[in-house]
Amino acid sequence: MANVKPVKTTVTAQEADETMFYGRLKMFSEAFLPRTNDIVRARFGLSGSKPKTLEEIGKTYGITRERVRQILAGAFASVKQRREDPAFVWISERIESAVRDRSGIVSVEELFAVLAADSKTEAGSLSFFLECVKSVKEERETKNRVRAFAVTGFDFDAWEAVHTAALEIAQSVENALTEDAFYSKAKKKGITVNRGTFFGYLSVSSRIRRNPFGRWGLSDSNEISPRGTREKAYLVLKMNGSPMHFKEIAKRIDESGLQKRGRATHPQTVHNELIKDKKFVLVGRGLYALSEWGFEKGTVREVIDSVLRKGNAPMTRDEIIEEVLRVRKVKRSTIVINLNAFFGKVGKDRYTVK
């Protein structure tokens, strides 16, 4: 090939293990012509800049997009010819193992997170090698799947059977399910793949996803992909299972990954959103609960009044305190002060509405 120099010597297995994808690509690129090497670096962002398109590269060198594609194809072919090289063997095994360990199919996003972490040069080098390795193949996005990589010979019929059953389950329930509950329902539907394979398959679904708290459901539902601050706060509170301060809610939204990367949730925004929504109840100083838990709005005095009217008879101080604490998070002394100030006492230790 006109754009490729003769191959240099190979590296030993020990030398190959001392570098990651970028280091190995540098070794292979020693066989490239200078222009080929520059085009590879530009195309895959190996100089720290954003990867360039074929058209951008073509304009730089005064050649067509098709010629750029041919030069890149020559670079891929050069590396493929060295498939017995310990460095290439390591690359192939590393990539294939990462995909097989995830049930034979993995989203592009997860594969790069596992193998390249946050390194742009590692990600670019991995992208290059994915063009050379035969044991895995990129799969385009479909109605049911995100863009992914699968091992050669992957059983897509089995994947579709699992996904169809899982979709029926997710559509039939009101709330997101724990992994135990989801897999149990799947087995009742006749799914025979093991638990790891089941959720490995679902990890590339575009219609079913897992939220940051380990619950599975329809990807467009508020329990899986909450959009606004209220929806995110609702999910955080529901998963917590007990009242939280609005500052802690904001912190948990960010820690769980519900907020976009690089952005922060402002506590005051959370407070402003929740105070005007009937789904949330302010049950103490800055403490919010979900109204569906039975918590009531109002001052402590109003809550005591509601408790006594529901009881329809005088109640002891301890009985009133217990009932108020079910729906509000306040100090016992605050309840006692309100009892003595605004309610009538009957006998030694019973109170009623005045």
Residue, then its C-alpha position, 0 to 999 in steps of 0.5 A: m500500500a502506498n501510504v504504509k511503510p514496511v513493518k518494524t519489529t514487533v514488541t514482546a508480551q512484557e513490553a505490550d503489557e506496559t502500555m494501554f491502547y494509546g501506547r500500543l497505537k503509537m507502536f503500530s503507527e511507527a509503520f505509518l507514513p507521516r501523513t497517514n499518522d497525522i490523519v489518524r491522529a486528527r481523525f481520532g483526536l489523539s493530540g488532545s483536540k476534538p476528533k475531526t471529520l473526513e471533510e475537515i481532514g480533507k480540506t487540511y490536506g487538499i484531498t477528497r473525503e474518499r481519499v481520507r477514508q482510503i488512507l485510514a483504511g490503509a492504516f487499519a489494514s496495516v494493523k490487521q496484518r499484525r494480528e499475531d503481534p502480542a500487542f494486537v493479541w492483547i488489544s483483541e482479548r481486552i476488547e472481546s473480554a469486556v464485551r463478553d463479560r457483559s453478556g456479549i453485548v454492551s453499549v458504546e458508552e459503557l464500553f468506552a467508560v470501562l476501557a478508556a475511562d475519562s482519557k480522550t487519547e485512550a478513547g481515540s485509540l480504542s476507537f481506532f482499534l475497534e475498526c481492526v478487531k474482528s471478534v466484536k462488531e458495532e451494532r447501529e441504534t434500533k427502535n429497541r436498542v442503543r448503539a452497541f458492540a456485540v461479539t461475533g455470532f451474538d444471538f439477537d433472537a435470544w436478545e429480542a425474546v428477553h427484551t419483549a418479555a421485559l417490556e411487557i413487564a415494565q408496561s404492566v406495572e405502575n412503579a419501577l421494580t427492584e432487580d429481584a422483582f423484575y427478574s422474578k416476573a421474567k422467570k414467570k414469563g418463561i425467560t430462562v437466561n441467568r440473572g446476569t445475562f438478563f440484565g446485561y441484555l437490558s443494559v443496551s435497551s433504549r426502552i427499559r433502563r435502570n435508575p441510579f437507585g437500582r430500580w428498573g422500568l420504562s426509560d421515559s417514566n419519571e421514576i427512571s428518567p425524571r426531567g425537572t427538579r420536582e420530578k428528581a426530588y420526588l424520586v430522591l424522597k421516594m427512594n429515601g423513604s423518609p423526610m429530608h431537608f431540601k438541602e440534602i435533597a439537592k445534594r442527593i440529586d447531584e450525587s445520584g447522577l440525576q443532574k446533568r454532568g457539570r451542573a449543580t442543583h441549587p437548594q433554594t430552587v428545590h425549596n421553591e419548587l416543592i413548597k408549591d406542589k401538593k405532592f410534597v409536604l413541609v413537615g419541619r424546618g426545611l424538611y419535606a415529605l411526600s403527601e402520599w405517605g400520609f403527612e399533613k400540611g399546616t402548623v403544629r396547632e392545625v395538625i393537633d386540631s385535625v388529630l383530635r377531630k378525627g379521633n372524635a373524643p378526648m385523647t391523652r397527651d402521649e396519644i396526641i404526640e404519637e399521632v402528630l409525629r406520624v405526620r410531622k417532624v417536630k420536637r415533642s416539646t413543641i407539641v406540648i406547648n401547642l396543646n397547653a396553649f390552644f386546646g382544652k384539658v379534660g381530666k388529668d391528662r386528656y385534651t380536646v378541641k376548645 
